[in-house]
Amino acid sequence: MISAKGPTSAFIKVACEKCKNEQIIFDKASTKVKCLVCGEILAVPTGGKAKIQGKVIQTLN
């Protein structure tokens, strides 16, 4: 039987708390994700969904 559930992961748009740069990251990141402008850490891997350090603006489908 095929499950009707959708995907369990998504891309999210996150704003850096330090410089307000917005970038798109994967919510299950397997490595630290840094801001491309200032280098601030935006996401830290946890083995499942990443711990998001910035402000989540939008979830992209």
Backbone as JSON Lines, residues from 0, in Angstrom:
{"i":0,"aa":"M","n":[0.84,-1.18,0.0],"ca":[0.0,0.0,0.0],"c":[0.89,1.24,0.0]}
{"i":1,"aa":"I","n":[0.55,2.21,-0.8],"ca":[1.31,3.46,-0.91],"c":[0.76,4.46,0.09]}
{"i":2,"aa":"S","n":[1.67,5.08,0.84],"ca":[1.27,6.06,1.84],"c":[0.89,7.38,1.17]}
{"i":3,"aa":"A","n":[-0.11,8.06,1.71],"ca":[-0.57,9.34,1.16],"c":[0.14,10.52,1.81]}
{"i":4,"aa":"K","n":[1.1,10.24,2.7],"ca":[1.82,11.32,3.37],"c":[2.71,12.06,2.38]}
{"i":5,"aa":"G","n":[2.91,13.32,2.64],"ca":[3.79,14.14,1.83],"c":[5.22,14.0,2.33]}
{"i":6,"aa":"P","n":[6.12,14.8,1.79],"ca":[7.51,14.75,2.22],"c":[7.67,15.2,3.66]}
{"i":7,"aa":"T","n":[8.69,14.67,4.34],"ca":[8.92,15.03,5.74],"c":[9.99,16.1,5.88]}
{"i":8,"aa":"S","n":[10.51,16.57,4.77],"ca":[11.52,17.61,4.82],"c":[11.17,18.71,3.81]}
{"i":9,"aa":"A","n":[11.82,19.86,3.97],"ca":[11.51,20.97,3.09],"c":[12.68,21.95,3.06]}
{"i":10,"aa":"F","n":[12.64,22.83,2.09],"ca":[13.57,23.95,2.06],"c":[12.89,25.11,2.77]}
{"i":11,"aa":"I","n":[13.67,25.88,3.5],"ca":[13.13,27.02,4.23],"c":[13.95,28.27,3.94]}
{"i":12,"aa":"K","n":[13.28,29.42,3.95],"ca":[13.97,30.7,3.8],"c":[14.22,31.23,5.2]}
{"i":13,"aa":"V","n":[15.49,31.52,5.49],"ca":[15.9,31.95,6.83],"c":[16.58,33.3,6.72]}
{"i":14,"aa":"A","n":[16.3,34.18,7.68],"ca":[16.96,35.49,7.75],"c":[18.03,35.43,8.85]}
{"i":15,"aa":"C","n":[19.22,35.88,8.52],"ca":[20.3,35.93,9.5],"c":[19.96,37.0,10.55]}
{"i":16,"aa":"E","n":[20.13,36.64,11.81],"ca":[19.83,37.58,12.9],"c":[20.84,38.74,12.94]}
{"i":17,"aa":"K","n":[22.06,38.49,12.45],"ca":[23.11,39.49,12.54],"c":[23.05,40.52,11.42]}
{"i":18,"aa":"C","n":[22.96,40.05,10.15],"ca":[23.03,40.99,9.03],"c":[21.73,41.07,8.22]}
{"i":19,"aa":"K","n":[20.73,40.28,8.59],"ca":[19.4,40.26,7.94],"c":[19.42,39.68,6.52]}
{"i":20,"aa":"N","n":[20.53,39.07,6.11],"ca":[20.57,38.4,4.81],"c":[19.58,37.24,4.82]}
{"i":21,"aa":"E","n":[18.88,37.04,3.7],"ca":[17.94,35.93,3.57],"c":[18.54,34.88,2.65]}
{"i":22,"aa":"Q","n":[18.51,33.62,3.07],"ca":[18.95,32.55,2.19],"c":[18.12,31.31,2.41]}
{"i":23,"aa":"I","n":[18.11,30.45,1.41],"ca":[17.31,29.23,1.44],"c":[18.21,28.08,1.87]}
{"i":24,"aa":"I","n":[17.74,27.32,2.88],"ca":[18.5,26.19,3.39],"c":[17.58,24.97,3.5]}
{"i":25,"aa":"F","n":[18.18,23.8,3.65],"ca":[17.44,22.56,3.82],"c":[17.18,22.34,5.3]}
{"i":26,"aa":"D","n":[15.96,21.98,5.69],"ca":[15.64,21.88,7.12],"c":[16.25,20.65,7.79]}
{"i":27,"aa":"K","n":[16.78,19.71,7.02],"ca":[17.48,18.55,7.59],"c":[18.95,18.6,7.2]}
{"i":28,"aa":"A","n":[19.57,19.75,7.41],"ca":[20.98,19.95,7.05],"c":[21.87,18.97,7.81]}
{"i":29,"aa":"S","n":[22.86,18.41,7.12],"ca":[23.77,17.45,7.75],"c":[25.1,18.08,8.15]}
{"i":30,"aa":"T","n":[25.29,19.36,7.8],"ca":[26.47,20.12,8.22],"c":[26.01,21.49,8.69]}
{"i":31,"aa":"K","n":[26.9,22.2,9.4],"ca":[26.56,23.56,9.82],"c":[26.34,24.42,8.59]}
{"i":32,"aa":"V","n":[25.3,25.23,8.62],"ca":[25.01,26.15,7.51],"c":[25.33,27.56,8.0]}
{"i":33,"aa":"K","n":[26.2,28.25,7.25],"ca":[26.6,29.6,7.62],"c":[26.0,30.62,6.66]}
{"i":34,"aa":"C","n":[25.79,31.82,7.17],"ca":[25.33,32.93,6.34],"c":[26.4,33.22,5.3]}
{"i":35,"aa":"L","n":[25.97,33.41,4.06],"ca":[26.91,33.66,2.97],"c":[27.49,35.07,3.02]}
{"i":36,"aa":"V","n":[26.89,35.97,3.79],"ca":[27.37,37.35,3.87],"c":[28.32,37.55,5.06]}
{"i":37,"aa":"C","n":[27.87,37.19,6.27],"ca":[28.66,37.5,7.46],"c":[29.28,36.27,8.15]}
{"i":38,"aa":"G","n":[28.86,35.06,7.76],"ca":[29.44,33.85,8.34],"c":[28.76,33.36,9.61]}
{"i":39,"aa":"E","n":[27.72,34.03,10.06],"ca":[26.97,33.61,11.25],"c":[26.34,32.23,10.99]}
{"i":40,"aa":"I","n":[26.29,31.36,11.99],"ca":[25.71,30.03,11.83],"c":[24.19,30.14,11.79]}
{"i":41,"aa":"L","n":[23.58,29.59,10.74],"ca":[22.13,29.62,10.57],"c":[21.46,28.33,10.98]}
{"i":42,"aa":"A","n":[22.15,27.19,10.86],"ca":[21.56,25.9,11.2],"c":[22.66,24.95,11.66]}
{"i":43,"aa":"V","n":[22.32,24.14,12.68],"ca":[23.24,23.15,13.23],"c":[22.58,21.77,13.12]}
{"i":44,"aa":"P","n":[23.3,20.77,12.59],"ca":[22.7,19.44,12.44],"c":[22.44,18.78,13.79]}
{"i":45,"aa":"T","n":[21.36,18.0,13.86],"ca":[21.02,17.3,15.11],"c":[20.8,15.81,14.89]}
{"i":46,"aa":"G","n":[20.96,15.33,13.67],"ca":[20.68,13.93,13.36],"c":[19.33,13.76,12.71]}
{"i":47,"aa":"G","n":[18.51,14.77,12.75],"ca":[17.19,14.79,12.11],"c":[17.01,16.18,11.54]}
{"i":48,"aa":"K","n":[15.96,16.85,11.97],"ca":[15.78,18.25,11.54],"c":[16.85,19.1,12.21]}
{"i":49,"aa":"A","n":[17.41,20.01,11.46],"ca":[18.47,20.89,11.97],"c":[17.89,21.9,12.95]}
{"i":50,"aa":"K","n":[18.72,22.32,13.9],"ca":[18.33,23.38,14.83],"c":[18.59,24.71,14.11]}
{"i":51,"aa":"I","n":[17.53,25.45,13.84],"ca":[17.63,26.7,13.08],"c":[17.99,27.83,14.04]}
{"i":52,"aa":"Q","n":[19.07,28.55,13.72],"ca":[19.54,29.65,14.56],"c":[18.98,31.0,14.1]}
{"i":53,"aa":"G","n":[18.64,31.11,12.82],"ca":[18.1,32.37,12.28],"c":[16.59,32.41,12.41]}
{"i":54,"aa":"K","n":[16.0,33.41,11.8],"ca":[14.54,33.57,11.82],"c":[13.95,32.94,10.56]}
{"i":55,"aa":"V","n":[13.05,31.97,10.74],"ca":[12.41,31.31,9.61],"c":[11.37,32.27,9.03]}
{"i":56,"aa":"I","n":[11.5,32.57,7.76],"ca":[10.6,33.5,7.08],"c":[9.5,32.75,6.35]}
{"i":57,"aa":"Q","n":[9.89,31.66,5.67],"ca":[8.93,30.96,4.81],"c":[9.37,29.51,4.62]}
{"i":58,"aa":"T","n":[8.42,28.61,4.55],"ca":[8.68,27.22,4.18],"c":[8.3,27.06,2.71]}
{"i":59,"aa":"L","n":[9.24,26.55,1.94],"ca":[9.02,26.4,0.5],"c":[8.61,24.97,0.18]}
{"i":60,"aa":"N","n":[7.61,24.82,-0.65],"ca":[7.12,23.47,-1.01],"c":[7.69,23.04,-2.32]}
